[in-house]
Amino acid sequence: MSKNTNILQDSHGRDHAYLRISLIERCNLRCTYCMPEEGVTLSPKSDLMTYEEIYQIAKTFVDNGVTKIRLTGGEPLIRKDIPVILEKLATLPVELSITSNAVIIDKFIPVLKKYGVNKINVSLDSLDESKFKHITRRHEFKRVYDNILLLVKEGFTVKINAVLMKDFNENEIIDFINFTKNLPVSVRFIEFMPFDGNKWDMSKMVSYAEVMKLVHEAFEENQVERLQDAPNDTSKNYKINGYQGSFAIISSVSNPFCDSCNRLRLTANGQLKNCLFSSGESDLLTSLREGKSIEPIIQKAVLSKFKVRGGMDTLKKLQEPELHTKNRSMTAIGG
């Protein structure tokens, strides 16, 4: 395919320079918003990308303009060949980062540093140990909390992702913000989003407006500083004056950021998703294994990307279960 053709530009003029690669569908936690209580049907091992295939697909994207790759899961660090994957991807001219639940990340600090993975997103939905157990169905709060402190101490750039759910953890919003007082971390509040098996409905969502209402009730107006968002940022960023860290809201439901979206997702079994909300997928792995070029498939997938949320361009459509339950569960997409 001619390099004069930008295969990563969609029909709405958006260029996609950010690829999220899921390395594994399995996880060592069982978060309710991510995985159905009964679990998920996992892809056979033979259907998952090998480290060589991950590298080959990633290189194709980088050759066509991707400048940032984030590794996700499941929990990417439970994949046994993660050091080899990092070693291979570190040879590409790309910013490499990772999303983890941080349960075992202390064991990987040397290898993350070795291959230049400096930006870590950690999923943590509560600062309360009992709530953490309820949401994750596991007793790992202390390990995660201690590992966040360790990552900061070791010089990593740490973002904490907290999915907000009404009548569960919205009363911790100010606690999370105060967590940034003496720690240089960014806490990002994420609106609860619909995926297969997570029993989503609009009444469980804590919106961007509701978060900011609580913020302005807790802090004086001159204490709350609106920060400059990075290009293509998914979050609206703030900080409390005098605090080391910051906080942000990712409002995928109430105030989507689709106009500037530059993200594509590759599932652990080699399917390309052009949008987190889209149920459509494009099979890259089969063509790669058959020795065929995957560039035409990538281009077709990118060109078919909807302008807003996988075609669910109104809140009414988002609330129709037959639309969002055709999508995978979050653990099978890649966080």
C-alpha positions, 0 to 999 in steps of 0.5 A: 500500500502506498505510504502516501495513503494515510490508512490511520485517518478516518472519514471524519478527518481524525488521525489515529496515533495511539494504539492500545494492545490487550496482551491477555484476557485473564486477570487476577481481580474480578472487578464487577464493572469489567467482568461478569460475575460468572466470568467470561469465555476465554479465547483458546491459547492458540487464538491469542497473539504470540509475542512475535505477532504482537510485535509484527502488528504493532510495527505495522501500526508504527510504520503508518503513524502510531506514536504511542502504544499502551499495553492492557489486559486483563492484567498484562503483567500476568502474561509470562512472556511480558519481559520479551514483549516489552523488549521487542516493542521497546525497539520501535520508535514509540512511547510505551506505557501500561495499564495495570491493577498493580497487584504484582507490579512491584516484581516488574519495576526493574524490567519496566525501567529497563525498557522505558515504560515510565507511565503507569495507569493503575486501576483503583476504585476505592480507598476503602479496603472493604469496598475494594474487596467488594468491587474486585472480589479479592483481598488485595487492597494493601498490596495495590496501595503499597505498590502505588506508593512504591511506583511514585517513589521509584519515579514513575508517572502514575495515573489512578483510574477510578470508575465511579458508581452511584451509591458505591464510591461517589462519596470518596471523590474528595478523599481521592482528590485529597490523596493528591495533596502530598503525592504527584499522581493524577486521579482520573474519575471515569464515568461508568460505561456499558459493556457486556455483563456489567449490568449497566444503567444510567442511574448508576453513573456519576456524571462529570457535572455531578463530580464538579458539583461535589468538588465546588462544595468541598473547595473554594472556587479559587482553589480549583484550577483548570489545567490545560488538557493535552492534545487528544486528551480523553480527560478534563484536568484540574488540580487543587492549588498547593496540591502536588497531584491533580485530578481529571474526569473522563466523561465518555457518557455524558460529554464524550470526547469523540471529536478528537479521538485518536485511539484504536484497540487491538484485542488479545486475540488479534481483533481490531476495534476502532472504538471502545463502544463499537461491537464491530471487530476486524480480524488482523491475526488470521490474515497475518498468519496467512502471510497477507498484508493487514494494512487494507484491513486496518484502513477499512476498519478505520474508515468505518469508524463512527463519529460518536461512540460506535454509532450510539450518538445519543443517550437514548441509544446508549441506554438500549441494551441490545446495542451495548450488550453486543460488545465484549466485556471490558476484560475481553476488550482491554482496559 
